[in-house]
Amino acid sequence: MTNKHEAGIQIARQLRTTEHAVDSALAEMFRLGAQMIEGRKTARLSAAVGQDSLNEIVGGLSALNSARMATIAAHGGLLDVAQDHGVVWRMDGTTESKPVPTGKPTGFLTVAA
């Protein structure tokens, strides 16, 4: 195995780790926002209570979504780099299924495919 193949494998593993970390952070922030709303309702507090904090959570969600989109775009770009430089690698362990690119908008994240 060449150095570029070893580097490709290491980058692919880190990319997958990063994608999962961003998804986990996004899911946790969603849960926090939902818990804030449910807690306010359970405590019978006005919808205005905690709105500024909820605005911050929504802003955080937007930032995390931007990070997710950037990671997905980087995934596609790294695939192109690997193909351009003849880096052949295959992920070990469990792989993830990806949508099949059709060239038509599907609502799925086809950039990562």
Secondary structure as UniProt FT lines:
FT   HELIX           3..42
FT   TURN            43..44
FT   TURN            47..50
FT   HELIX           51..84
FT   TURN            85..86
FT   HELIX           110..112
//
